[in-house]
Amino acid sequence: MKKLNFIIKYGLALLLLSFYSCESWLNVTPSDRLSEEMLFNDREGFVKALNGVYIELNTNELYGRNLTAGALDVMGQYYSVASSSHAFYNYGGLVYTGNDEKALFDNMWQKCYAVIACCNTIIEKCDENKAGLSPVWRGSIKGEALALRAMLHFDMLRLFSASPAIDKERKAIPYLESYTNLPQHQLTVGAVLEKVVKDLNAARELMREVDPYGPNYAKLESLYRNHPLLRNRQKHLNYYAVTALLARVQLYAGNLPDAFEA
C-alpha cells in the first residue's frame, strides 16, 4: 500500500510539473520571432516590418515569379510553352480549370492578402506611434505601407476582376483598410479604384515632405545620410514611384485628365 501511495503521489507531482512546464514553454517568445509589442517598440522594429513586406513580395507566389516572369507572362503571351508537360503549358492556352492552375491562383490570392494585412498592421502602429517616430520616419514608413497596400489591391483587381472599360459597377474584390481575419464584402471595380487612388494620394502627401526622392529633398539632406532606409530609397516604393503608379492607375480607370495631372 505504501508503495502504491508513493507511485500515485509521484505520478501526480510529475503531472503537475508537466503542466507547469508546458505553460511556461507556451509563454516564451521563440528566439527567431518577435512579438508585435516588441517589434513596434522602436524605430528599427518598423524598419524590420517594412523589410519583411518586401521579402514576402519577392516570394514565388507574388513578384518573385508568378506576378512577373512566371504564369502571368505566359498568360500575356510574352513567350510560348510548346511542351504539354511544362508547368505553365495551360496558361499559354488560357486554360485555368486544372487543379495546379487553381492552386497557383489560390496561393497568389492568399499570399497577397496576407501581405496586405502586414501593411495594415504597420499603418495602424504608425498611427499609434508608441515608438515615438519622428515626422520624417512616420511619414516615410506609413506612406510606403499605404502605397504598397494600394499596389497590391490594384494588381489583384486587374487579375481577378472586370476591366473598368467593360463594367465599373461589377462586383470585384474586397479592399482591406484594417487588420482583420473576418471576410469582407466585395466592392465594385470603380469603388476599388477610388480607394487605390485615395491611398496613393495619401502616400504622396506623407512622402512629399520627407522622402529623399521627393520634391523637398534639399531641406533634409543631412538627415538622409544617417540611415540606409532613408538613403537608399531608390529600391523602395518612393515618392516618384508612387506618383508613376498613380498615373498608371488613373489611366487604367479611364481618367485621362487625372492621369496627365499625376
NUROGU-295182 format. One record per residue: y, z, x of N, C-alpha, C in turn; residue in three letters. Coordinates in steps of 0.001 Angstrom, whole numbers, padded with zeros to 6 digits, always signed. Atoms other than C-alpha are relative to their C-alpha. Layout:
% residues N
YZXYZXYZXALA...
//
This chain:
% residues 262
-001206+000000+000831+000000+000000+000000+001260+000000+000869MET-001154-000040-000895+002393+000869+002866+000245-001377+000616LYS-000117+001335-000609+001617-002488+004458+000605-000979-000994LYS-000510+000893+001036+002324-004292+001152+001489+000234-000227LEU-001418-000317+000179+005644-002434+000710+000834-000544+001145ASN-000719+000510-001170+006645-003384+004238+000196-001509-000096PHE-000071+001465+000123+005851-007049+003601+001034-000393-001038ILE-000951+000318+001080+007835-007045+000337+001424+000236+000465ILE-001355-000323-000473+010860-005295+001894+000456-000980+001076LYS-000341+000917-001091+010746-007525+004983+000303-001396-000563TYR-000198+001310+000623+010443-010635+002799+001332-000073-000723GLY-001279-000027+000699+013416-009600+000653+001167-000053+000978LEU-001062-000003-001015+015500-008960+003766+000201-001387+000566ALA-000093+001366-000516+014687-012386+005132+000641-000930-001015LEU-000547+000841+001056+015518-013979+001782+001505+000184-000123LEU-001439-000286+000078+018897-012223+001592+000728-000552+001221LEU-000612+000510-001221+019628-013171+005205+000135-001517-000054LEU-000062+001463+000094+018797-016791+004476+001111-000440-000932SER-001098+000325+000912+021208-016809+001515+001342+000174+000698PHE-001256-000247-000713+023951-015292+003689+000252-001092+001029TYR-000143+001025-001037+023304-017766+006491+000374-001337-000608SER-000277+001274+000673+023319-020700+004075+001451-000053-000454CYS-001378-000038+000489+026613-019602+002526+000986-000127+001154GLU-000876+000074-001169+028186-019098+005961+000040-001420+000552SER+000070+001370-000530+026976-022517+007078+000797-000958-000864TRP-000725+000888+000907+028432-024188+003992+001499+000142+000138LEU-001436-000247-000127+031831-022645+004718+000578-000445+001343ASN-000461+000449-001318+032024-024054+008247+000411-001460-000075VAL-000449+001386-000060+034085-027222+008740-000723-000702+001137THR+000687+000709-001075+031973-029749+010709+000964-000359+001117PRO-000857+000201-001167+033282-030313+014232+000621-001391+000042SER-000527+001359-000064+033783-034055+013689+000806-000367-001243ASP-000767+000284+001215+035629-033743+010375+001130+001022-000155ARG-001127-000894+000235+038949-032259+009348+000194+000168-001497LEU-000298-000209+001405+039672-030652+006002+001370-000600-000309SER-001271+000594+000405+042562-032083+004008+001169+000886+000425GLU-001081-000915-000367+044638-028955+004664+000304-000076+001495GLU-000187+000078-001450+044069-029206+008412+000604-001339+000404MET-000425+001339-000403+044641-032960+008580+001494-000202-000212LEU-001405+000229+000323+048051-032924+006901+000875+001209+000316PHE-000740-001192-000407+049212-029738+008589+001084-000321+001020ASN-001010+000381-000980+051192-031596+011247+000145-001521+000036ASP-000315+001429-000059+052616-035000+012124-001177-000829+000493ARG+001099+000761-000566+049639-036088+014207-001137-000179-001006GLU+001000+000152+001048+047379-035475+011215+000298-001201-000883GLY-000399+001173+000776+049350-038038+009233-000275-001282+000783PHE+000255+001179-000839+049074-040464+012154-001488-000333+000002VAL+001450+000214+000017+045290-039977+012249-000455-000560-001341LYS+000371+000487+001330+045023-040518+008493+000366-001472-000164ALA-000435+001393+000090+047011-043753+008718-000868-000897+000883LEU+000911+000756-000867+044895-044931+011657-001361-000177-000665ASN+001273+000083+000712+041830-044152+009548-000007-001105-001041GLY-000106+001086+000977+043074-046547+006870-000217-001347+000680VAL+000152+001267-000718+043331-049357+009423-001433-000208+000491TYR+001407+000110-000414+039850-048597+010734-000859-000470-001164ILE+000770+000399+001180+038467-048911+007203+000303-001442-000411GLU-000346+001385+000313+040355-052164+006664-000762-000982+000884LEU+000661+000865-000967+038513-053552+009685-001515-000029-000154ASN+001444+000020+000225+035017-052966+008257-000431-001341-000577THR+000528+001287+000477+032755-055874+007258+000288-000234-001478ASN-000245+000162+001438+033335-055192+003551+001389-000568-000277GLU-001376+000445+000224+037043-055953+003944+000401-001017+001061LEU-000578+001036-000856+039072-057728+006618-000738-000196+001319TYR+000825+000216-001183+036521-057279+009405-000900-001206-000129GLY+000813+001204+000193+034539-060107+007820+000231-000639-001365ARG+000118+000670+001301+034289-060720+004090+001318-000501-000573ASN-001291+000444+000525+038009-060988+003299+000744-000924+000965LEU-000646+000905-000969+038742-063150+006326-000934-001146+000343THR+000816+001125-000491+036223-065269+008213-001430+000032-000536ALA+001340-000088+000557+033214-064416+006048-000144-000773-001294GLY+000300+000637+001276+032290-065121+002455+001207-000721-000596ALA-001186+000580+000621+035867-065821+001381+000367-001361+000594LEU-000292+001283-000631+036356-068612+003914-000976-001081-000450ASP+000981+000972+000496+033155-070276+002755+000348-000391-001434VAL-000430+000288+001375+034313-069976-000859+001203-000938-000017MET-001197+000840-000076+037606-071568+000150-000237-001344+000657GLY+000391+001292-000591+035703-074458+001748+000629-000233+001379GLN-000512+000153-001357+037118-073761+005213-001081-000509+000939TYR+001109+000601-000734+033683-074531+006605-001217-000017-000910TYR+001174+000187+000860+030379-075628+005135-001215+000673+000622SER+001258-000593-000432+026978-073950+005337-001120-000890-000517VAL+001007+000990+000406+024208-076543+005323-001361+000621-000263ALA+001341-000583+000112+021180-074290+005680-000100+000925-001209SER+000186-000823+001202+019887-072778+002454-000447+001419+000340SER+000431-001337-000408+018587-069791+004442+001159+000841+000526SER-001165-000728-000505+022092-068824+005608+000506+000986-001052HIS-000452-001052+000924+023512-065635+004094+001156-000452-000875ALA-001177+000443+000752+026656-067493+002936-000217-001326-000732PHE+000268+001331+000574+024936-070605+001561+000505-000128-001440TYR-000374+000090+001414+025520-069842-002127+001502+000037-000224ASN-001451-000082+000167+029204-069074-001614+000647-001379+000118TYR-000540+001350-000150+029830-072635-000495-000123-000815-001271GLY+000186+000682+001281+028484-073870-003830+000578+000765-001167GLY-000644-000845+001016+030443-071182-005714-001016+000569-000993LEU+001051-000624+000803+027226-069580-006966-000048+001481+000369VAL-000130-001434-000297+027587-065801-007265-000963+000854-000821TYR+000860-000719+000934+024701-064823-009544-001148+000745+000680THR+001097-000661-000696+022224-063664-006879+000303+001455+000312GLY-000176-001433-000298+021651-060019-006000+000836+000231+001253ASN-000757-000165-001246+023035-060461-002482+001490-000240-000228ASP-001404+000316+000275+026249-062028-003765+000648+001110-000829GLU-000534-001090+000827+026706-059360-006418+000235+001261+000836LYS-000136-001184-000853+026142-056631-003821+001208-000125+000925ALA-001139+000201-000894+028731-058163-001466+001316+000277-000720LEU-001250-000213+000740+031442-058228-004143+000131+001444-000470PHE-000018-001400+000422+030459-054776-005382+000452+000893+001149ASP-000376-000794-001170+030737-053324-001867+001460-000225+000381ASN-001394+000333-000289+034046-055123-001343+000938+000778-000923MET-000805-000699+001007+035459-053642-004558+000030+001499+000272TRP+000077-001443-000220+034227-050116-003828+000755+000417+001253GLN-000677-000336-001248+035474-050107-000239+001515-000113-000155LYS-001437+000200+000180+038875-051456-001247+000624+001163-000762CYS-000585-001085+000783+039463-048786-003890-000151+001357+000695TYR+000107-001218-000804+038202-046077-001528+001170+000087+000977ALA-001132+000017-000927+040873-047140+000979+001309+000224-000758VAL-001184-000236+000834+043475-047232-001816+000132+001503-000291ILE-000025-001450+000236+042507-043618-002601+000540+000736+001223ALA-000523-000613-001237+043185-042729+001048+001512-000198+000101CYS-001443+000268-000023+046605-044397+000835+000729+000925-000966CYS-000639-000868+000994+047392-042405-002308+000075+001448+000481ASN-000020-001357-000548+046455-039155-000578+001127+000148+001023THR-001063-000033-001004+048798-039961+002324+001369+000030-000675ILE-001273+000054+000722+051627-040804-000107+000312+001361-000640ILE-000205-001291+000659+051131-037565-002058+000321+001103+001021GLU-000249-001016-001023+051025-035482+001128+001373-000190+000652LYS-001361+000251-000494+054212-037183+002364+001025+000610-000955CYS-000924-000566+000989+055913-036111-000882-000002+001528+000063ASP+000060-001458-000145+054676-032540-000475+000668+000435+001308GLU-000615-000186-001329+055702-032681+003213-000086+001436+000505ASN+000191-001357-000522+054246-029301+004130+000052+000021+001525LYS-000047+000088-001459+054141-030530+007724+001428-000094+000520ALA-001401+000082-000412+057936-030845+007749+000327-001270+000756GLY-000284+001278-000653+058027-034530+008669+001493-000308-000042LEU-001395+000431-000030+061437-035801+009747+000161-001234-000886SER-000198+001199+000834+063023-038582+007605-000561-001270+000639PRO+000533+001193-000674+062017-041148+010247-001508-000094-000168VAL+001462+000013+000102+058364-040159+010219-000462-000115-001449TRP+000396+000074+001405+058154-039628+006481+000223-001413-000542ARG-000287+001344+000480+059817-042979+005766-000956-001022+000552GLY+000903+000955-000640+057625-044818+008230-001409+000095-000566SER+001389-000184+000439+054298-043313+007129-000153-000268-001488ILE+000117+000231+001436+054909-043249+003382+000252-001467-000335LYS-000271+001407+000254+056422-046738+003450-001196-000873+000315GLY+001166+000798-000389+053408-048113+005257-001166+000203-000969GLU+001081-000274+000951+050949-046397+002893+000259-000698-001337ALA-000345+000715+001233+052807-047820-000123-000263-001496+000143LEU+000194+001427-000232+052727-051304+001400-001482-000354+000069ALA+001445+000238-000084+049017-051051+002193-000641+000076-001386LEU+000507-000110+001373+048309-049911-001372+000300-001264-000793ARG-000394+001219+000703+050212-052899-002720-000807-001195+000479ALA+000728+001128-000566+048497-055345-000365-001445-000043-000490MET+001395-000052+000429+045009-054182-001313-000147-000335-001483LEU+000039+000352+001420+045704-054335-005048+000251-001502-000197HIS-000320+001429+000110+047181-057813-004585-001222-000856+000323PHE+001187+000779-000353+044037-059082-002859-001112+000164-001032ASP+000998-000178+001051+041765-057545-005498+000383-000789-001256MET-000479+000788+001136+043916-059179-008172-000332-001474+000194LEU+000260+001424-000263+043596-062594-006529-001487-000324-000046ARG+001437+000236-000028+039835-062190-006177-000658+000121-001370LEU+000754-000362+001192+038829-060703-009498+000737-000256-001313PHE-000780+000192+001218+041491-061796-011982+000443-001453-000147SER-000525+001351+000241+043008-064885-013520+001282-000214+000791ALA-001273+000335-000625+045847-066669-011774+001127+000209-001012SER-001125-000147+000937+049256-065836-013281+000455-001343-000562PRO-000343+001329+000514+049769-069582-013644-000855-000356-001217ALA+000896+000256+001137+046865-069552-016127+000290+000953-001151ILE-000203-000972+001076+047433-066313-018046+000446+001339+000583ASP-000520-001271-000506+049688-063403-017048-000380+001181-000892LYS+000303-001076+000944+048612-061433-020123-001475+000352-000037GLU+001432-000295-000011+044898-061457-019371-000245+001329+000718ARG+000355-001267-000638+043325-058090-018514-000501-000281+001421LYS+000313+000269-001404+042935-057793-014756-000712+001198+000630ALA+000604-001104-000756+042321-054738-012569+000788+001290-000234ILE-000783-001247+000031+043307-051044-012503+000949+000041+001192PRO-000922-000223-001114+046309-050115-010370+000115+001506+000186TYR+000073-001443-000217+045806-046666-008870+001205+000482+000801LEU-001203-000530-000638+049016-044787-008054-000117+001477+000339GLU+000246-001390-000381+047470-041358-007539-001474+000147+000325SER+001394-000224-000377+044281-039916-006089-000756+000524-001211TYR+000805-000416+001142+041656-039694-008839-001399-000581+000124THR+001361+000529+000059+037915-040097-009341-000360-000413-001425ASN+000232+000395+001389+038324-040981-013018+000278-001489-000182LEU-000246+001427+000246+038038-044580-014259+001369-000213-000649PRO-001323+000314+000531+041414-046162-015039-000035-001311-000785GLN-000042+001191+000847+042372-048812-017592+000423-001231+000804HIS-000452+001260-000582+042701-052449-016620+001406-000319-000488GLN-001315+000500+000369+046264-053734-016572-000040-001517-000065LEU-000071+001459+000026+047305-057297-017264+000385-000528+001384THR-000363+000637-001270+047837-059750-014409+001478+000235+000301VAL-001437-000170-000179+051600-059576-014936+000381+001427+000335GLY-000312-001413-000234+051642-055763-015021-000403+000425+001413ALA+000433-000317-001370+049667-055514-011763+000998-000567+001008VAL-000962+000615-000923+052060-057937-010048+001320+000768+000012LEU-001228-000798+000059+055030-055868-011230-000136+001268+000840GLU+000217-001218-000779+053505-052752-009670-000091-000302+001493LYS+000051+000409-001409+052752-054591-006425+001417-000187+000536VAL-001389+000250-000402+056388-055734-006247+000763+001323+000106VAL-000668-001303-000013+057611-052219-007079-000359+000782+001266LYS+000437-000714-001193+055528-050684-004267+000568-000628+001271ASP-000517+000671-001192+056624-053306-001744+001505+000226+000154LEU-001441-000272-000072+060297-052830-002614+000265+001443+000433ASN-000151-001409-000396+059905-049049-002310-000322+000172+001482ALA+000375-000060-001415+058183-049511+001057+001121-000549+000877ALA-001100+000596-000773+061000-051760+002290+001190+000949+000092ARG-001132-000919-000012+063652-049240+001288-000250+001182+000941GLU+000331-001104-000892+061841-046450+003125+000040-000436+001458LEU+000088+000494-001374+061330-048600+006217+001320-000541+000529MET-001232+000677-000410+064760-050193+006267+000789+000807+001036ARG-000818-000857-000867+066417-047218+007958-000766+000548+001195GLU+000772-000732-001014+063543-046040+010141-000943-000864+000826VAL+000988+000827-000688+061293-048923+011182+000641-000712+001190ASP-000576+000699-001157+061909-050233+014723-000031-001511-000146PRO-000008+001428+000286+061087-053649+013351+000849-000300-001233TYR-000899+000184+001132+063682-053188+010620+001408-000338+000456GLY-001352+000469-000321+067363-054148+010455+000865+001021+000728PRO-000837-001030-000623+068677-050819+011778-000635+000571+001265ASN+000706-000425-001210+066629-050659+014982+000928+000663+001012TYR-000894-000467-001068+069615-050113+017262+000420+001457-000179ALA-000462-001361+000266+070563-046840+015568-000917+001064+000604LYS+000966-001024-000395+067383-045032+016571-000878-000457+001163LEU+000819+000610-001051+066202-046997+019597-000610+001034+000936GLU+000505-000992-000950+065834-043962+021843-001186+000787-000569SER+001077-000758+000634+063567-042194+019334-001328-000748+000090LEU+001229+000777+000071+061046-045035+019228-000777-000008+001312TYR+000694-000007-001288+060226-044695+022912-000920+001205+000140ARG+000685-001273-000173+058777-041247+022337-001392+000068-000629ASN+001313-000054+000641+055694-042106+020273-000540-001409-000218HIS+000555+001360+000103+053314-045107+020301-000031-000553-001418PRO+000040+000516+001371+053120-045313+016498+001319-000655-000377LEU-001301+000582+000300+056849-045962+016253+000339-001138+000966LEU-000351+000987-001017+056993-048007+019440-000768-001314-000169ARG+000880+001173+000048+054125-050415+018718-000306-000437-001429ASN+000237+000313+001414+054596-051266+015061-000190-001482-000267ARG+000327+001405+000208+054053-054970+015642-001461-000159-000433GLN+001402+000038+000411+050384-054119+014985-000210+000678-001356LYS+000077-000677+001298+051182-052379+011699+000680-000851-001075HIS-000682+000655+001106+052394-053435+008277+001450+000482+000022LEU-001360-000466-000231+056012-053063+009409+000988-000634-000995ASN-001031+000426+000953+059309-053851+007662-000039-001507-000274TYR-000063+001440+000209+059276-057613+008229-001309-000558-000553TYR+001279+000395+000598+055564-057924+007417+000002+000286-001498ALA-000101-000348+001422+056235-056149+004129+000927-000986-000719VAL-000939+000959+000583+059189-058476+003473-000682-001348-000234THR+000727+001269+000140+056995-061534+004081-001038+000082-001118ALA+000998-000188+001058+054279-060108+001804+000680-000009-001366LEU-000738-000003+001260+056862-059512-000929+000338-001427-000429LEU-000303+001399+000317+057964-063153-000728-001250-000724-000477ALA+001267+000650+000378+054336-064239-000942-000433+000402-001403ARG+000376-000493+001333+053650-062060-003999+000878-000647-001068VAL-000908+000610+000971+056740-063382-005793-000307-001490-000185GLN+000369+001416+000093+055698-066941-005005-001262-000157-000835LEU+001248+000026+000761+052195-066260-006371+000262+000263-001479TYR-000320-000355+001393+053719-064746-009516+000831-001095-000691ALA-000803+001071+000579+055839-067875-010016+001474+000339-000094GLY-001409-000412+000016+059130-066030-009463+000709-000615+001197ASN-000518+000729-001158+060694-068643-007200+001334+000534+000511LEU-001255-000565-000516+064262-067243-007033-000209+001322+000739PRO+000277-001297-000661+062897-063771-006171-000708-000199+001317ASP+000707+000301-001253+060585-065255-003548+000992-000476+001058ALA-001014+000522-000934+063520-067104-001982+000907+001130+000484PHE-000873-001122-000371+065655-063950-002027-000694+000903+001002GLU+000769-000857-000924+062898-061928-000332-000094-000645+001375ALA
//
